[in-house]
Amino acid sequence: MRSLSVLASLIALVTGILFLRPAVDLGSRPSVLPSLDAAGAKAALEAVDPPADLSDPSLTTNSQTVLARRYLKKSPDTGEVTENPRQLFWRVASHVAKAELQFNAGAWTRALVVARDYYMLMAERRFMPNSPCLMNAGREMGMLPACFVLPVEESIEGIFDSIKATALIQTAGGGTGFSFSRLRPAGDLVRSSGGTTEGPLSFMEVFSKATDAIQQGAFRRGANMGIMRVDHPDVMSFITFKDDPTKITNYNISVAITDRFIEELQAKPETIHQVQNPRSKVWSQVEKRDAEGAGTGEYWTVGEIWDVVIEHAHRSGAPLLMFVDRINARNAIKS
């Protein structure tokens, strides 16, 4: 995380936020690069302040307040702000522009041109990179991407390795997403102890508590996205998990919808829904339960599950839908 890579710079660029505002006359921007040799360009890039001919950022009072609260450097001893917006934008621009040196180690002048353009895009509010880029570029943390997908493997070691990675990412201002579909369902056998597991929802709460614990020292509140496949045995509990608004308050949740589910929903919604245990690979049905949690002998159909998803999404905005087979089919990077 400590070094800038070309990929990180591209991510910082393409994941930025584009502010729609009236067009700016590009002719008003300083377009003449002062005559500098490589040493002079290097010194300009490594300076705290941007070149004097570059304009000050155009910022509202609210923008300045947010910058001071979240993004400007602060003294580690007193917490006082030690950086102004002009210096912040140059810190980011010069750091991102140094990716040019990955292609040509002596291209300091070229990097300075990129830094000046990048600075002006931010100063004129035509483009703004993501929060981790504003927070970390040119600083020790060095993490520029905002969003990370972490695996949650079916083992205690794998689960808590992901929790550790979550803590490190969120401390640096990033957000994390997980699929809990690999975890065995509630009540499933644990061979090592002879007992049964609490299931993936209990581990979702562990991830949520970890986020709550670390956000005091982070740049901002941590945020998570939790996903479960529609053919996981615990899918109905997952769909209704946020009925209690006090649970997993730092999560968005999404049901991963398969092509098979959609095809059955369109062709015959009264089809009994099939789920697969990720440990045993055995297919079964999801039994309905009464208010006390006892089985009723009836099973959820595809259409009924869809109705529950829609009703909950309308009520609270959760769960969302992720069409996992469509995503994988159209993914240009096959693995």
PyMOL commands that set and color helices and strands:
alter all, ss='L'
color gray80, all
select helices_A, chain A and resi 6-14+26-28+38-46+61-71+85-102+108-123+131-136+156-171+200-214+235-239+241-243+259-267+302-316+324-330
alter helices_A, ss='H'
color red, helices_A
select strands_A, chain A and resi 147-150+175-179+224-229+251-257+274-276+283-285+287-289+295-299+320-323
alter strands_A, ss='S'
color yellow, strands_A
deselect
rebuild
show_as cartoon
